[in-house]
Amino acid sequence: MPLVIVAIGVILLLLLMIRFKMNGFIALVLVALAVGLMQGMPLDKVIGSIKAGVGGTLGSLALIMGFGAMLGKMLADCGGAQRIATTPDREIW
C-alpha cells in the first residue's frame, strides 16, 4: 500500500506541474503534505518532516549556490561568460 500512495504522489506531482503549470517547489511541498497524510502521519509530524528535509537540503546547497553565483558574476563582469559562450561556436564550426 505505501508504494501505491507514493505512485499516486508522483502522478499528482506531475499533474500539478504539467497540467496546472504550478511552481515545482510549491507542488512538491503540497504533494509531500498529501503523501504524508495519506500514509497516516499526524499533521504536525508531516510538517516537521518537510521542514527537516527542505532545511537539510537547502542548508547544504546554500554554500554551493552562493559560490556559484559569485563565480558567475565575476565571469560576467570580466567578459568571460561571453567568451565561453562564443568560443565553442568558433572552434567546432
C-alpha positions in Angstrom: 0.0 0.0 0.0 2.8 2.5 0.7 4.1 2.1 -2.9 0.6 2.8 -4.2 0.5 6.0 -2.2 3.9 7.1 -3.4 2.9 6.3 -7.0 -0.2 8.5 -6.5 2.0 11.2 -5.2 4.3 11.1 -8.3 1.2 11.2 -10.6 -0.2 14.1 -8.5 3.1 16.0 -8.7 3.3 15.6 -12.5 -0.3 16.6 -12.9 0.2 19.8 -10.8 3.3 20.8 -12.7 2.3 19.9 -16.2 -1.4 20.3 -16.4 -1.8 23.2 -13.9 1.6 24.8 -14.5 2.2 25.1 -10.8 5.7 26.1 -9.5 7.7 22.9 -8.8 8.7 23.8 -5.3 5.1 24.6 -4.2 3.8 21.4 -6.0 6.4 19.3 -4.3 5.5 20.7 -0.8 1.8 20.1 -1.4 2.4 16.5 -2.6 4.7 15.8 0.3 2.0 17.0 2.6 -0.6 14.9 0.9 1.5 11.7 0.8 2.4 12.1 4.5 -1.3 12.5 5.4 -2.3 9.5 3.2 0.4 7.4 5.0 -1.3 8.1 8.3 1.2 10.6 9.8 -0.2 13.3 12.1 -0.2 16.8 10.5 2.5 18.1 12.9 4.8 15.2 12.1 4.3 15.7 8.4 5.1 19.4 8.6 8.2 18.7 10.8 9.4 16.1 8.3 9.0 18.5 5.4 10.8 21.3 7.3 13.7 19.0 8.2 14.0 17.7 4.7 13.9 21.1 3.0 16.1 22.7 5.6 18.7 20.0 5.3 18.8 20.2 1.5 18.8 24.0 1.4 21.4 24.2 4.1 23.9 22.0 2.2 23.2 23.7 -1.1 23.3 27.3 0.0 27.1 27.5 0.2 27.5 25.9 -3.2 24.9 28.1 -4.8 26.4 31.2 -3.2 29.9 30.4 -4.5 28.4 29.6 -7.9 26.6 32.9 -8.0 29.8 34.8 -7.1 31.7 33.0 -9.8 29.1 33.7 -12.4 29.0 37.4 -11.5 32.8 37.6 -11.8 32.7 35.8 -15.2 30.0 38.1 -16.4 31.8 41.3 -15.2 35.1 40.4 -16.9 33.6 39.2 -20.1 34.4 35.5 -19.5 30.8 34.4 -19.9 30.6 35.9 -23.4 33.9 34.3 -24.3 32.7 30.9 -23.0 29.5 31.2 -25.0 31.1 32.2 -28.3 34.3 30.1 -28.3 32.8 26.6 -28.8 30.9 28.0 -31.8 34.0 29.2 -33.5 36.1 26.1 -32.6 33.6 23.5 -33.7 32.5 25.1 -37.0 
